[in-house]
Amino acid sequence: MSANTFEEVKATVLSAHESTTSKEKVNFYNSWAKNYDQHVAVLDYRAPSLAADSVLSHFSGARESAAVLDVACGTGLVAKQMQKRGFKLFVGVDGSDAMLDEAKESGLYQELKQCLLGEEAFPAEWAGSFDVVVIVGALSVGQVPAEVVRDLCEAAKPGGLICMTTRSNCDNLEYKIALEHELKQMEKEGLWTCVEVTEVKDWERAVSDQEDGYISGAVYLFKKNCT
């Protein structure tokens, strides 16, 4: 991959951090949708496959009939990885219409909904509906607030799995601490139980000027309690 291509992708990703209002963010993702898959491939972005592996290693039901909610689904990278592992039924939700158009093109989703995470509530009919809920990439500084994890838990069936990812690099550390505090708080409240936390060294290629090589990340897997 040419350095120039990586530099282009780096500039694009860093420009995302300049979008401050949710409207600006949605506009940014709308403009990025067409090139998104190629760009994250340049970054060697492994989170979708790592999340799918985590779910697969702990999911004991029939994969082909399991209902999966793909939150911040983007173009469908996570659903593609889940499908490779035998899952078939996907509902996707994202804030960007252009990303949802790309997801629709993939043909993987039974339903797609536009929803601004953290600002709009999940549809009430989703409560307790999904065997698996995944959110990959959106739980980070400047993206969606950590409290969104409560919606994820709410959408899962009792006994359902909720898989979440975040970055562990320096500009996301404060967010990661807040996220982990929320995850633990919900466990104290008896909402769910931690199944595993996997810290991953080579998450994706670093784009900030303060970092070289690869940044690290984390995959969290929780099981909704049946009470």
Residue pairs with C-beta under 8 A, 6 or more apart in sequence:
1 42
5 42
6 42
6 205
9 39
9 42
9 43
9 207
10 207
12 32
12 35
12 39
13 39
13 43
13 207
14 207
14 208
15 28
16 25
16 28
16 29
16 32
16 142
17 142
19 25
19 27
19 28
19 142
20 142
22 95
22 116
22 118
22 119
25 95
25 142
25 143
26 95
26 96
26 116
29 74
29 94
29 95
29 96
29 98
29 99
30 96
30 97
30 98
30 99
31 98
32 39
33 75
33 96
33 98
33 99
33 101
33 102
34 98
34 102
36 74
36 75
36 99
36 102
37 75
37 77
37 102
40 77
40 204
42 205
43 204
43 205
43 207
44 202
44 204
44 205
44 214
45 77
45 203
45 204
46 200
46 202
46 203
46 204
47 136
47 137
47 165
47 203
47 204
47 217
47 219
48 77
48 78
48 80
48 81
48 136
48 137
49 81
50 165
50 198
50 200
50 217
50 219
51 78
51 81
51 134
51 136
51 163
51 165
51 219
52 78
52 81
52 82
52 84
52 85
52 134
53 85
54 163
54 196
54 198
54 219
54 221
55 82
55 85
55 132
55 134
55 161
55 163
55 221
56 63
56 85
56 86
58 161
58 195
58 196
58 221
58 223
59 66
59 131
59 132
59 161
61 131
63 85
63 86
63 87
63 88
64 86
64 87
64 88
64 89
65 88
65 89
66 87
66 88
66 89
66 131
66 132
67 89
67 91
67 129
67 130
67 131
67 132
68 79
68 82
68 87
68 89
68 90
68 91
68 130
68 131
68 132
68 133
68 134
69 91
69 93
69 126
69 129
69 130
69 132
69 133
69 134
69 152
69 155
69 156
70 76
70 78
70 79
70 82
70 90
70 91
70 92
70 93
70 109
70 134
71 93
71 117
71 133
71 134
71 135
71 138
71 148
71 151
71 152
72 93
72 94
72 95
72 117
72 135
72 136
72 137
72 138
72 143
72 144
73 79
73 90
73 92
73 93
73 94
73 99
73 100
73 103
73 109
73 112
74 94
74 96
74 99
74 102
74 103
74 137
75 99
75 102
75 103
75 106
76 92
76 102
76 103
76 106
76 108
76 109
77 136
78 134
78 136
79 87
79 90
79 92
79 103
79 106
79 108
79 109
80 106
80 108
82 90
82 132
82 134
83 90
83 108
87 132
89 110
90 108
90 109
90 110
91 109
91 110
91 111
91 112
91 113
91 126
91 130
92 100
92 103
92 109
92 111
92 112
92 113
93 112
93 113
93 114
93 115
93 117
93 122
94 100
94 103
94 112
94 114
94 115
95 114
95 115
95 116
95 117
96 114
97 114
100 112
100 114
103 109
103 112
104 112
113 123
115 122
115 123
117 138
117 144
117 148
117 151
118 144
118 145
118 147
118 148
121 151
122 151
122 154
122 155
126 154
126 155
127 154
127 155
128 154
128 155
128 156
128 157
128 158
129 155
129 157
130 155
130 156
130 157
130 160
131 156
131 157
131 160
131 161
132 156
132 160
132 161
132 162
132 163
133 152
133 153
133 155
133 156
133 160
133 161
133 162
133 163
134 162
134 163
134 164
135 148
135 149
135 152
135 163
135 164
135 165
136 163
136 164
136 165
137 143
137 165
138 144
138 148
139 146
139 148
139 149
139 164
139 165
139 166
139 175
139 179
140 166
140 167
140 172
140 175
141 171
141 172
141 174
141 175
146 175
146 178
146 179
146 181
146 182
147 182
149 162
149 164
149 179
149 182
149 183
149 186
150 182
150 186
150 191
152 162
152 164
153 162
153 186
153 191
153 192
153 222
153 224
156 162
156 224
157 224
158 224
158 225
158 226
158 227
159 223
159 224
159 226
160 223
160 224
161 195
161 221
161 222
161 223
161 224
162 192
162 221
162 222
162 223
162 224
163 219
163 220
163 221
163 222
164 179
164 183
164 219
164 220
164 221
164 222
165 217
165 218
165 219
165 220
166 172
166 175
166 176
166 179
166 217
166 218
166 220
167 176
167 203
167 204
167 215
167 216
167 217
167 218
168 176
168 199
168 203
168 215
168 216
168 217
168 218
169 206
169 208
169 211
169 215
169 216
169 217
170 208
170 210
170 211
171 208
171 210
176 218
183 194
183 220
183 222
186 192
187 193
187 194
187 222
190 225
190 227
191 224
191 225
192 222
192 223
192 224
192 225
193 222
193 223
193 225
194 220
194 221
194 222
195 221
195 222
195 223
196 219
196 220
196 221
197 218
197 219
197 220
197 221
198 218
198 219
198 221
199 216
199 217
199 218
200 216
200 217
200 218
200 219
201 214
201 216
202 214
202 216
203 214
203 215
203 216
203 217
204 214
204 215
204 217
205 213
205 214
205 215
206 212
206 213
206 214
206 215
